[in-house]
């Protein structure tokens, strides 16, 4: 079992080629649409007291990918992310709390210039060294947000009731970080 003490103090950069930042939203009230962001950066500064560690991340919103060019274009438009005026979303941690064997990562999520606090359920997956001598750490995190809190409110009512897009969006992160 991974122990947080295996995570040595210092800077750990997110490795985007071995990490994913994804989301899930309801569509037509009957299915889920999944997507991800392909371009992002992040750094974890691990403190001696692991609960004093910090996380900073930036996501290129134009890198949104759902597997449908039309939907991706709509998400980039002013109806949703307004990429032209808001090219990035950011996360800055404010506190790490231990929650049994897992953790809560609390921080400020900024989308479209609107900053709101979020709590991510965080799991530390462990540390390992790759065949080239790079020390890597793994984390997974998730939370659910209401997209309307960040002015991502576009929608259309359905004839049978409900809406095209659900308000709740689940964010899921699988992060591999490399010790600098």
C-alpha positions as CSV (number, residue, x, y, z in Angstrom):
1,X,0.0,0.0,0.0
2,X,1.3,3.5,-0.9
3,X,2.3,5.7,1.9
4,X,2.3,9.5,1.5
5,X,5.8,9.5,3.2
6,X,7.1,7.8,0.0
7,X,6.5,11.2,-1.7
8,X,9.7,13.1,-1.2
9,X,9.6,16.9,-0.7
10,X,10.4,19.1,-3.7
11,X,8.8,19.9,-7.1
12,X,7.0,17.3,-9.1
13,X,5.8,18.3,-12.6
14,X,2.8,16.7,-14.2
15,X,3.7,14.5,-17.1
16,X,1.0,15.1,-19.7
17,X,1.9,12.1,-21.8
18,X,1.0,9.8,-18.9
19,X,-1.9,11.9,-17.3
20,X,-5.5,12.6,-18.2
21,X,-7.9,15.3,-17.3
22,X,-11.4,14.3,-18.3
23,X,-15.1,15.1,-17.7
24,X,-18.5,13.4,-17.9
25,X,-21.8,15.2,-18.5
26,X,-25.3,14.0,-19.1
27,X,-26.7,14.4,-22.6
28,X,-30.5,14.3,-23.4
29,X,-31.0,13.1,-19.8
30,X,-30.4,9.5,-20.9
31,X,-26.7,9.1,-21.7
32,X,-23.3,10.4,-20.6
33,X,-20.8,12.2,-22.9
34,X,-17.1,11.9,-22.0
35,X,-14.4,14.3,-23.0
36,X,-10.9,15.4,-22.0
37,X,-8.4,18.1,-22.3
38,X,-5.3,17.2,-24.3
39,X,-3.0,20.1,-23.3
40,X,-2.2,21.0,-19.7
41,X,0.6,21.7,-17.3
42,X,0.9,21.4,-13.6
43,X,3.3,21.3,-10.7
44,X,3.0,19.8,-7.2
45,X,5.3,21.3,-4.6
46,X,5.6,18.6,-1.9
47,X,6.4,20.1,1.6
48,X,8.1,18.4,4.5
49,X,4.7,18.3,6.1
50,X,2.9,16.6,3.2
51,X,-0.4,18.3,4.2
52,X,1.2,21.7,3.5
53,X,1.9,20.7,-0.2
54,X,0.5,22.8,-3.0
55,X,-0.8,22.1,-6.5
56,X,-1.0,24.5,-9.5
57,X,-2.4,23.6,-12.9
58,X,-3.3,25.2,-16.1
59,X,-5.5,23.7,-18.9
60,X,-5.6,24.9,-22.5
61,X,-9.4,24.9,-23.0
62,X,-9.0,24.8,-26.8
63,X,-7.6,21.3,-26.4
64,X,-11.1,20.0,-25.4
65,X,-11.8,16.7,-27.1
66,X,-15.0,14.6,-27.1
67,X,-14.6,12.7,-30.3
68,X,-17.0,14.9,-32.2
69,X,-15.6,18.0,-34.0
70,X,-19.0,19.7,-34.0
71,X,-19.5,19.3,-30.3
72,X,-15.9,20.3,-29.6
73,X,-16.4,23.5,-31.6
74,X,-19.6,24.2,-29.7
75,X,-17.8,23.7,-26.4
76,X,-15.1,26.2,-27.5
77,X,-17.7,28.8,-28.5
78,X,-19.1,31.6,-26.3
79,X,-22.0,29.3,-25.4
80,X,-19.6,27.4,-23.2
81,X,-15.9,28.0,-22.7
82,X,-15.5,31.1,-24.9
83,X,-12.0,30.1,-25.8
84,X,-11.3,33.3,-27.7
85,X,-11.6,35.3,-24.5
86,X,-10.8,32.7,-21.9
87,X,-8.1,30.4,-23.3
88,X,-7.2,28.7,-20.1
89,X,-8.7,27.3,-16.9
90,X,-6.6,27.1,-13.8
91,X,-6.6,25.3,-10.4
92,X,-4.6,26.5,-7.4
93,X,-4.8,24.5,-4.2
94,X,-5.5,26.1,-0.9
95,X,-5.3,23.2,1.5
96,X,-4.7,19.4,1.6
97,X,-6.7,17.5,4.2
98,X,-6.3,13.9,5.2
99,X,-9.5,11.8,4.9
100,X,-8.7,8.4,6.4
101,X,-6.3,6.8,4.0
102,X,-7.2,9.3,1.2
103,X,-7.1,13.0,1.0
104,X,-9.2,16.1,0.1
105,X,-7.5,18.6,-2.2
106,X,-9.2,21.9,-1.8
107,X,-8.6,24.8,-4.2
108,X,-9.8,27.5,-6.5
109,X,-11.0,26.5,-10.0
110,X,-11.1,29.3,-12.5
111,X,-13.1,28.9,-15.7
112,X,-14.1,31.9,-17.9
113,X,-12.6,34.3,-15.4
114,X,-14.9,33.0,-12.6
115,X,-13.1,31.5,-9.6
116,X,-15.0,29.1,-7.2
117,X,-13.7,26.7,-4.5
118,X,-13.8,23.0,-5.2
119,X,-12.9,19.9,-3.2
120,X,-11.4,17.0,-5.0
121,X,-11.3,13.5,-3.5
122,X,-7.6,12.6,-3.9
123,X,-5.9,9.3,-3.8
124,X,-2.2,8.9,-3.7
125,X,-1.3,5.9,-5.9
126,X,2.4,5.6,-5.0
127,X,5.9,6.3,-6.2
128,X,8.0,4.3,-8.7
129,X,11.1,4.7,-10.8
130,X,10.8,4.3,-14.6
131,X,13.4,2.4,-16.6
132,X,15.3,5.6,-17.4
133,X,15.7,6.6,-13.7
134,X,12.9,9.1,-13.5
135,X,11.1,9.1,-10.1
136,X,7.3,9.2,-10.8
137,X,4.3,9.6,-8.5
138,X,0.7,8.7,-9.2
139,X,-2.5,10.4,-8.1
140,X,-6.2,10.2,-9.0
141,X,-8.8,12.8,-8.1
142,X,-12.4,13.5,-8.8
143,X,-15.1,16.0,-8.0
144,X,-18.5,17.0,-9.3
145,X,-19.3,20.6,-10.2
146,X,-22.3,22.5,-11.4
147,X,-21.3,24.0,-14.8
148,X,-23.7,27.0,-14.3
149,X,-21.5,28.2,-11.4
150,X,-18.9,29.1,-14.1
151,X,-21.3,30.6,-16.6
152,X,-21.3,27.4,-18.8
153,X,-25.1,27.6,-18.9
154,X,-26.1,27.0,-22.5
155,X,-29.0,24.6,-22.8
156,X,-32.1,23.7,-24.7
157,X,-35.3,22.3,-23.1
158,X,-36.5,18.9,-24.4
159,X,-40.0,18.4,-25.5
160,X,-40.4,15.4,-23.2
161,X,-38.9,17.3,-20.2
162,X,-35.4,17.9,-19.1
163,X,-32.6,19.5,-21.0
164,X,-30.0,18.7,-23.7
165,X,-27.1,19.1,-21.2
166,X,-27.1,18.2,-17.5
167,X,-26.0,20.8,-15.0
168,X,-23.6,18.4,-13.1
169,X,-20.2,17.6,-14.6
170,X,-17.9,15.1,-13.1
171,X,-14.2,15.9,-13.3
172,X,-11.7,13.0,-13.2
173,X,-8.0,13.2,-13.1
174,X,-5.3,10.6,-13.4
175,X,-2.0,12.2,-12.9
176,X,1.6,11.0,-13.1
177,X,4.1,13.5,-11.9
178,X,7.9,13.4,-12.3
179,X,10.3,14.6,-9.6
180,X,12.3,17.6,-10.8
